[in-house]
C-alpha cells in the first residue's frame, strides 16, 4: 500500500522498525514508525507479524543479515521483497533454497551504494534526488553524536558496541 503526498513523493504504508534497545525503539516511534520491535533473531518473525496485526509484510529492509535475514524471510507475504544492505551481525546467512522463494514468489535483493556509484555513475539520478531532498530538509539525517577527530577510536568503539543512535560525525 502506498500513498502519494502533495509534493509527488510516495510514502510507505505501515512502518515497523527494529532496534536493539527500548531507548532506540522509542526513538524510532518518535521519528514516525508505526511500531518498533526488538531486532533479535529469536522470535523475530512472530514479533513482525504481531506488529503488523497478524499479517505478513510486503518488504523488509535488512542491515543485520545472518539469522535475522533468515527470520525476516519468514515474515514476508506473497510477492514479498527483502532488500539486504548490510551485515552488522557479521554472521552468514544460511543457504536460501530457490523453492523457498518460489512458493510465495518472494525476491531477495542486495544493495550497497559504494559499488553502485563506482559503476559509471549508476544510481546518479537517485543519489542526486536524495541529496536534493536533504538540501531541502525533506530528509534530515539524525546526528547521534559528534567526536573530535582525535577521538575517532572512541567513535568506532561506540559504533561497534551499539551505543549509538543516528549518524556519527568526526570533526577535524
N, C-alpha and C positions, 0 to 999 in steps of 0.2 A: 504494500500500500504506500503510495507516495502522494504528497500534496505539493502543489506549486505555490510559491509565495508571490507576492506582488512584484518583486524585483526579478522574477524569472528563475530564481534558484529553486531547486526541488528540495523538499525536506523529507526526512525519513518518517516512517510510522513510529511504532513503539521502539524505544531505545533501552536496551538492557546493558548496563555497564558491569564490568567485573573489576574487582580490586582486592588487594591482599589485607586491608585493614578497615575497621569501622570508620576511621577518620577519612580514608581515601574514598570509601563508598559514600560517605556523607558529602564529600566534595563533588563526586560525580552527580549526585542528586541536585546539589546547588547549581551545577553547571547545565542542568536540563535533562538528565537521564530520567526515564520514567520509573526505572527500578535499578537497584545496584546489588549485586550478589558477590559472594566470595568466589574468587577465581581459581581456587584449588581444584585439582582434577577429581578428587574423590567426591562423588555426588554432584559433579558439575552439571551433567545432563538434566538431572532432576531439578536442580535449582533454576536452570534456564527455563525449563518447561513450566515450573511453578510461577516464575516471574512473568511468563507470557500466558498466564491464565490457562495452563494445561495444554497449550498448543505448541507444535514445533515452530521453529523460527525460519525465516526466509534466507537470512545471511548472517554469517559470523565473520568478524574481523579478528584474527588471532595473531598476537605478537608474542605469545608464550611458547607455543609448539609443544613437542613431546606428548605426554599423557593428556594434557589439556586439549590439544588438537584432536586427538583420538576421541575424547569425550564429546567435543563440540560437534563432530560428525554425527553423533547420535542425537543431537538436538535439532538437526536440520530436517525440514519437511520436504515434501515432494518438490522438485526443481530447486532445492536449496543450494546456496553457494557459500563456500568457505574460502576466504582470502587470507593466506598466511603472509605476514610481513615482518616476522621476527622470530627469534628463538631464545627468548630470555631465560627459559628453563635450562638451556644447554643440554637438553635431553633429545634423543632421536625419537622420531615418530615410528610407530610400528608400521609395517607394510600395509598399504591400503589396497585391498583387493578390488579390481575393477568391477566385479559383480556387486560389491557393497555399494558402489556409486551408481551402478546401472539400475538397481532395483527401484530407487526413487528419483532417478535422473539427477543425481547430485553432482556438482562440479567443485573441484578444488583448484585454486589458482594461487600462484606466488607473486609477490610484488616487492621490489626493492628499488628505491628511487635512484640510487647512485648509478647502477648499470643502465638504467633507463635513460638518464641524462647523457651518459657517455656514448650512447649509440646514436651518433649523428643528430643529436637534439631531439630524439624521440621523446614524446611527452612534453615537449617545449611549450605547446599551447596550453596544456593543462597546468603546468608549473607557472606559466605567466598568469593564468587565471587565479591560482592560489595566491601568488604574490600580490596581484591587484586587489583581491578580496582582503588580504591582510593590510595592505596600504590604506584601503578604505575603511578599515576597522570592522568589517563584516566577520572576519576571522581574527581572533585575538589569542595568540599563544599564551598559555599560562606559565608565567615565570615563577618557578618554585623557590629558587634560591640563586644568589649571586656570590661568587667567590673571587678573591684576588687570584691572579694567575699563579702566584706563588703557592696557593692552596689547591692547585689542580688535583693533587693526590687525594686530599680530603673530599673534594667533589666526586671523584671517581669512586672512592670507598663508600660514600653515602649512596651513590647510584647503585653500586653492586649490592649494598646492604638493604636496598629497597626502602631507604629512609626519606626518599624524595617524592615530591609531587610536582608535576609540571616539568618544564624545561630548566636546565641549569645554565647559568651564564658565567663565563670566565672573563674577568676584567683585567686588562693589562696593568 
